[in-house]
Amino acid sequence: MFTGSLTTREAPGGPASGRAGTTSTMRPLWLLAALLALGQALPFEQKGFWDFALDDGLLMMNDEEASGAESTSGVPDLDALTPTFSSMCPFGCHCHLRVVQCSDLGLKTVPKEVSPDTTLLDLQNNDISELRKDDFKGLQHLYALVLVNNKITKIHEKAFSPLRKLQKLYISKNHLVEIPPNLPSSLVELRIHDNRIRKVPKGVFSGLRNMNCIEMGGNPLENSGFEPGAFDGLKLNYLRISEAKLTGIPKDLPETLNELHLDHNKIQAIELEDLLRYSKLYRLGLGHNQIRMIENGSLSFLPTLRELHLDNNKLSRVPAGLPDLKLLQVVYLHSNNITKVGVNDFCPVGFGVKRAYYNGISLFNNPVPYWEVQPATFRCVTDRLAIQFGNYKK
């Protein structure tokens, strides 16, 4: 029987920068290289701080599919990254070009004496508990602000006001209980996962017309925590609300989404109209939930879907409607309760109907008697190594 393996590549992380005038300049160059790559790709799943700079999943898409904000696409102005001769550098930090790296210093507050021409300010892994009104005063050229893994509980409503060119804000792994107020209108990417946010109120993202990526997983969000209209005005490409407390697919998310990741929740079923407004999805992540039922016709609202993750659920059959998804290439169904695979479960009847052949189908760790599965079941798969069976344990 056909067997093979599907692998997941992890992108390497990048270190931080070094002090101006020293012989060690490789660390800031790594940061700049990662930042440049980050602006051109949307992530699938973040493993570490800079891991999302490279996204192997985009190999499946054409260039025009990896869309972003037109006026602020996420790529920094190269002129703004030219060397600077400013002598300003906070004590203990490393400064080079326009990168200021102040991570892992035990800082209690945002340091002063940050050069006004700074483009990237890295403050991760410190003990900062509050962002005050004038903490970023004068940093009108700042492009990326990294505050990951601090102890931030309070943000002044005008803390981000000076940051008129900020496009990337990473404030994950803190103690926030709400979305920061008055986010810069220039913002393209917000990463706020692993906080304590329970509510997303209407209007919190108002005016953020350039935003195309929000990562807010790892918060104790329930379906009732999203107020009606919470995402009004946003034209997101990418949204991740994994590792939360969702019991169903939220029905009021931006209809512009290309990627929606709801893994590691408590979703039990996909009903007929749950996916109605998400017709532009390329990727849908629903792994590690409690899904037992996918209503017939539910997947028909996803005509452009390339990748579907339904692994580690409680499905007893292959979801209906897969053969009708002409662009579908990857289906994760491992670790379910599937006992039978029909000859037409994946492929349409007839030739020339499917526009893109599968290059990955995972069915391992299911109680499927694989010797009973007909070879014709996988007639629209690129090759036998793209299919994985076996390894079932009661």
C-alpha atoms as one frame of an Amber mdcrd trajectory, in Angstrom:
protein
   0.000   0.000   0.000   1.135   3.549  -0.500   3.134   4.922   2.391   5.288
   7.948   2.823   5.897  10.851   5.101   4.886  14.457   5.308   7.394  16.748
   6.903   7.096  20.203   8.392  10.033  22.530   7.943  10.925  24.946  10.700
  12.442  28.256   9.736  15.585  29.201  11.613  15.522  32.064  14.087  17.770
  35.088  13.869  19.880  36.644  16.630  19.941  40.265  17.658  22.369  43.070
  16.808  25.813  44.218  18.039  27.326  47.533  19.271  28.329  50.207  16.739
  32.055  50.476  16.231  32.843  46.931  17.377  34.125  44.169  15.157  30.970
  42.112  15.747  28.384  43.271  13.214  26.816  39.985  12.254  24.006  40.046
  14.842  22.351  43.285  13.635  22.748  42.149  10.049  20.844  38.975  10.934
  18.073  41.103  12.420  17.858  43.281   9.346  17.876  40.277   7.028  15.119
  38.647   9.039  13.115  41.853   9.039  13.399  42.200   5.268  12.277  38.610
   4.770   9.484  39.072   7.281   7.964  41.897   5.302   7.538  39.687   2.256
   5.937  36.592   3.738   2.984  35.669   5.825   3.581  33.076   8.517   1.838
  29.787   9.051   2.793  28.863  12.571   5.250  30.585  14.821   7.772  28.376
  16.627  10.090  31.077  17.926  10.697  34.799  17.724  12.069  35.150  14.186
  10.852  31.789  12.829   7.984  33.330  10.923  10.438  35.248   8.716  10.427
  32.290   6.360   7.207  30.573   5.322   7.519  27.345   3.392   3.786  27.317
   2.759   4.041  30.242   0.364   5.753  27.905  -2.088   2.273  26.642  -2.930
   1.031  30.093  -3.839   1.711  32.401  -6.732   3.239  35.792  -6.054  -0.041
  37.569  -6.599  -1.653  35.384  -3.925   0.668  36.561  -1.163  -0.997  39.940
  -1.042  -0.439  42.666   1.496  -1.240  46.275   2.127  -0.635  48.245  -1.027
   0.811  51.408   0.422   2.707  49.759   3.300   3.454  46.243   2.171   5.696
  45.417   5.117   8.994  45.996   3.294  11.063  48.673   5.024  12.315  51.703
   3.167  15.849  50.733   2.176  16.940  54.361   2.427  15.936  54.285   6.077
  18.309  51.362   6.712  21.484  53.140   5.631  24.268  53.560   8.225  23.864
  56.248  10.848  26.634  58.009  12.707  24.620  58.886  15.794  26.556  58.355
  19.018  23.356  57.825  21.027  23.017  54.307  22.417  21.383  53.380  25.745
  23.738  51.954  28.337  24.133  48.191  27.970  22.419  48.075  24.579  23.945
  47.278  21.204  23.448  49.738  18.368  24.357  49.394  14.716  22.978  51.012
  11.594  19.521  52.016  12.843  18.954  48.937  14.998  18.914  49.261  18.789
  19.055  45.932  20.598  18.339  46.037  24.332  17.118  42.499  25.011  17.942
  40.351  28.050  19.107  43.250  30.213  16.590  43.071  33.050  15.226  46.494
  32.118  12.298  47.788  34.179  11.408  50.629  31.813  11.939  51.602  28.185
  15.467  53.045  27.992  16.123  56.695  27.222  18.676  58.056  24.757  17.355
  56.005  21.865  18.427  57.718  18.655  15.480  59.398  16.861  16.499  57.759
  13.573  16.099  54.244  15.022  14.247  51.850  12.727  14.150  48.695  14.886
  13.981  48.709  18.683  14.346  45.313  20.350  13.309  45.187  24.019  12.383
  41.520  24.342  13.130  39.396  27.405  13.160  42.189  29.979  11.081  43.116
  33.041   9.175  46.089  31.630   5.741  46.298  33.277   4.344  49.533  31.853
   4.524  51.617  28.679   4.272  55.277  29.599   3.165  58.318  27.635   6.633
  59.547  26.578   8.496  56.236  26.369   8.746  56.435  22.573   8.852  60.200
  22.199  10.746  61.314  19.099  10.913  57.866  17.491   8.951  58.886  14.427
  11.043  56.657  12.134  10.536  53.441  14.091   9.455  50.590  11.800   9.436
  47.621  14.214   9.041  47.465  17.990   9.772  44.219  19.823   8.433  43.860
  23.371   8.091  40.084  23.538   8.402  38.357  26.911   8.188  41.233  29.331
   5.720  41.840  32.186   3.607  44.546  30.590   0.230  45.038  32.247  -0.482
  48.690  31.454  -0.124  50.815  28.304  -0.844  54.536  28.328  -3.431  55.522
  25.741  -0.889  57.827  24.058   2.174  55.590  24.383   2.234  54.770  20.667
   1.264  58.252  19.425   4.795  59.249  18.292   5.201  56.067  16.210   3.736
  57.345  12.969   5.650  54.871  10.778   5.416  51.769  12.952   4.434  48.739
  10.905   5.315  45.788  13.130   4.444  45.536  16.817   5.424  42.369  18.689
   4.051  42.416  22.219   3.469  38.707  22.831   4.127  36.904  26.104   3.144
  39.705  28.430   0.348  40.217  30.979  -2.069  42.324  28.942  -5.786  41.915
  29.615  -6.920  44.029  26.650  -5.852  45.056  23.154  -3.672  48.190  23.442
  -5.631  51.374  22.705  -4.880  53.798  19.867  -2.603  51.567  17.830  -0.680
  53.431  15.085  -2.663  53.707  11.856   0.469  52.651   9.930   0.490  49.218
  11.610   0.684  46.217   9.278   1.383  43.378  11.698   0.347  42.841  15.324
   1.523  39.889  17.391  -0.132  39.803  20.785  -0.367  36.083  21.534   0.172
  34.576  24.977  -1.369  37.355  27.026  -4.521  37.402  29.181  -6.973  38.982
  26.758 -10.575  37.819  27.096 -12.380  40.444  25.043 -12.015  42.099  21.643
 -14.326  45.130  21.723 -15.840  46.883  18.753 -13.674  49.728  17.490 -10.399
  48.553  18.987  -8.947  48.169  15.473 -10.615  51.266  14.080  -8.539  53.131
  11.491  -6.044  50.321  10.918  -6.585  50.147   7.164  -3.074  48.813   6.471
  -3.217  45.909   8.926  -2.931  42.513   7.229  -1.666  40.165   9.959  -2.843
  39.589  13.537  -1.542  36.810  15.791  -3.623  36.630  18.959  -3.497  32.980
  19.977  -2.727  31.818  23.471  -5.288  34.159  25.031  -8.329  32.892  27.003
 -10.723  34.086  24.288 -14.188  32.562  23.993 -16.634  33.114  21.139 -18.589
  35.536  23.312 -15.438  37.612  23.781 -15.656  39.013  20.248 -18.068  41.920
  20.164 -20.085  42.296  16.935 -18.079  44.487  14.576 -14.791  43.950  16.418
 -12.965  43.461  13.125 -14.882  46.039  11.095 -12.700  47.901   8.615  -9.840
  45.415   8.696  -8.639  43.775   5.481  -6.564  41.020   7.018  -4.691  38.341
   5.099  -3.707  36.327   8.156  -5.401  35.709  11.510  -4.453  33.210  14.183
  -6.587  32.582  17.267  -5.129  29.225  18.263  -4.756  27.905  21.800  -7.828
  29.750  23.011 -11.278  28.634  24.242 -13.331  28.825  21.060 -16.182  26.315
  20.749 -17.077  27.260  17.173 -15.728  29.130  14.165 -16.261  32.868  14.719
 -18.702  34.223  12.147 -17.706  37.893  12.098 -14.046  37.780  11.074 -12.737
  39.739   8.044 -13.935  38.213   4.781 -10.598  39.132   3.164  -8.727  36.400
   5.057  -6.330  34.150   3.131  -5.195  32.243   6.234  -7.242  31.413   9.312
  -5.721  29.327  12.092  -7.975  28.112  14.902  -5.914  25.129  16.071  -5.901
  23.968  19.698  -9.401  25.142  20.603 -12.598  23.333  21.647 -14.482  23.437
  18.356 -16.831  20.444  18.081 -18.495  20.855  14.689 -18.469  22.800  11.429
 -21.984  23.735  10.477 -23.225  24.600   7.012 -22.763  28.376   7.094 -19.774
  28.618   9.426 -17.393  29.247   6.516 -19.782  31.226   4.337 -17.916  34.552
   4.468 -14.395  33.119   4.168 -14.364  32.294   0.468 -10.855  33.708  -0.054
  -9.098  31.274   2.301  -5.949  29.506   1.080  -5.241  27.843   4.423  -7.568
  26.732   7.174  -6.120  25.362  10.388  -8.507  23.400  12.614  -6.174  20.806
  14.064  -6.252  19.778  17.727  -9.921  20.498  18.305 -12.848  18.186  19.143
 -14.526  18.160  15.743 -16.822  15.184  15.249 -18.978  16.460  12.425 -18.519
  18.559   9.285 -21.894  19.230   7.735 -22.233  18.353   4.048 -21.700  21.414
   1.895 -19.701  23.333   4.491 -16.469  23.189   2.508 -18.123  24.316  -0.724
 -17.711  27.932   0.417 -13.911  27.603   0.126 -13.222  27.407  -3.638  -9.615
  28.670  -3.382  -8.536  26.464  -0.453  -5.031  24.966  -0.828  -4.378  23.531
   2.618  -6.746  22.050   5.218  -5.680  20.951   8.689  -8.130  18.679  10.506
  -5.656  16.484  12.349  -6.110  15.489  15.992  -9.895  15.689  16.008 -12.661
  13.104  16.384 -13.789  12.628  12.793 -15.089   9.177  11.887 -15.018   9.741
   8.109 -13.237  11.780   5.474 -15.084  15.129   5.189 -17.515  15.349   2.307
 -16.759  17.832  -0.441 -12.971  17.457  -0.778 -13.168  16.318  -4.450 -14.920
  19.579  -5.332 -12.046  21.737  -4.053 -10.126  22.002  -7.314  -7.070  23.752
  -5.838  -6.715  21.695  -2.645  -3.211  20.251  -2.319  -2.651  19.340   1.341
  -5.072  17.617   3.738  -4.103  16.670   7.283  -6.474  14.038   8.699  -4.141
  12.085  10.960  -5.053  11.203  14.544  -8.820  10.993  14.069 -11.273   8.071
  14.280 -11.598   7.434  10.540 -12.390   3.784   9.832 -13.015   3.842   6.082
 -11.678   5.666   3.026 -13.844   5.571  -0.098 -12.546   5.552  -3.660 -14.050
   9.003  -4.325 -13.338  10.654  -0.976 -10.468  12.780  -2.303 -10.584  12.847
  -6.086 -13.348  13.939  -8.465 -14.807  11.484 -10.937 -13.238  11.934 -14.367
  -9.957  13.433 -15.520  -9.032  17.077 -15.987 -11.473  18.255 -13.343  -8.993
  18.957 -10.550  -6.701  21.889 -11.331  -4.035  21.074  -8.718  -3.036  17.563
  -7.656  -2.520  16.696  -4.011   1.048  16.687  -2.740   0.198  15.696   0.834
  -2.495  13.534   2.449  -1.933  12.345   6.007  -4.126   9.548   7.339  -1.829
   7.924   9.858  -3.003   7.127  13.373  -6.531   6.326  12.205  -8.178   2.878
  12.518  -8.265   2.520   8.728  -7.664  -0.992   7.339  -5.267   0.372   4.734
  -5.143  -2.911   2.814  -8.793  -2.358   1.890  -8.214   1.096   0.385  -8.225
   0.953  -3.409  -5.231   2.468  -5.229  -7.630   4.494  -7.398  -8.563   6.450
  -4.264  -5.397   8.487  -4.777  -5.520   8.888  -8.541  -5.203  12.681  -8.220
  -2.125  12.610  -5.979   1.297  13.602  -7.314   3.022  10.398  -6.158   2.745
   7.618  -3.608   5.161   9.297  -1.185   2.601  12.049  -0.659   0.325   9.651
   1.249   0.871   8.456   4.785  -0.966   5.584   6.476  -0.299   3.300   9.380
   1.026   3.750  12.920  -2.390   3.293  14.524  -2.410   2.525  18.224  -5.499
   1.942  20.329
